[in-house]
Structure formats: C-alpha cells, structure tokens
Amino acid sequence: MSDLPRLAFTFGALSNRVTLSQITDLNTHSLKYGLHLSEKGALQILAARDESLRRSGRLELGNQVIQRIITVFSASPYINQADYADTVCELIDIFYYVKNESLEQIPDEELIDIMKDFFDNSCAGSLELLSGRELELLVRDLLFKPIPDYYADYLEEQFNGYTEE
C-alpha cells in the first residue's frame, strides 16, 4: 500500500507528458490558422483543465476534450495568437461548467460544436456572452423547457433513423 501514492504520482506525471505531447502535436492543425501553442501554453492548458475538473468535481480520463476544443476553435476568426492559450483555458472551464449544469444531457462533441457555433456567430468571439447568455439559455431550455426547436432539429439530424430496441 505504501507504493500506491508514488505509483499514482508517477502515472500522473507520465500521463501529463503524453498529454503535453498530444497538445503540442495539434500545432500541425492550428498553424493553418496562424495559431501555435508553446510548451508553456500547453502546460497552462493542462493546469486549467486540472483546476476546472477539481472545481467541478469531475474526473476525465484522457484528453479528448482538450484536443477537440483546440481542433474546433483554432478555426475561429475570433481567436488570435496573443490570447490563444488563455482562450482555450476559458473554453475548457466553460465546457465543464455546462456539462455539470446540463446534467450531462449534451454529448461532449456536440457541446463543443454548439459552443463554437455560438462563439463565432451570436457571440462574435465574446467568451462572456458565450457563457453568460447563450449557454445559460441552452442549459435553462434543456432543464426547464421542452427541447428548443433549433436543438431538436439538430438532434433529429444527428440521430435520424435511430430507434431504440
């Protein structure tokens, strides 16, 4: 039993090195949009993810959320190199907040796509409008109202022909 904390620390350190490498490897995609994450920026994102998970009481195995956010949002015309890492950190925090508030009703990939659509369109790149208006309304609609038409249409499109057996 005395080796368990040491093994957990070793696993966590190894996992973070792998994740760091996977994040910086995404530069091949984001460079098309003039964005590049340094190792320092990638470490900042990992720390922000860890803090968001801790604060929200969540556990995440893997780094699919970080990878998807970076991949999807790097194409946004509202993200620039100067605030790239900070913006990704805030998007990660918003993502986990909405996952908790929506009671897991939106799958990860769909939530990130919805976030990007709001961010680029109705929010014009404003993280404050994204988290404070659009996603709050979405969560409220999910929890307290019938499924909004725009989301019902989206779900219909995604799951067309799916039947439960």
Secondary structure, 3 states (H helix, E strand, C coil): CCCHHHHHHHHHHHHHHHHHHHHHHCHHHHHHHCCCCCHHHHHHHHHHHHHHHHHHCCCCCCCHHHHHHHHHHCCCCCCCHHHHHHHHHHHHHHHHHHHHHCCCCCCHHHHHHHHHHHHHCCCCCCHHHHHHHHHHHHHHHHHHCCCCHHHHHHHHHHCCCCCCC
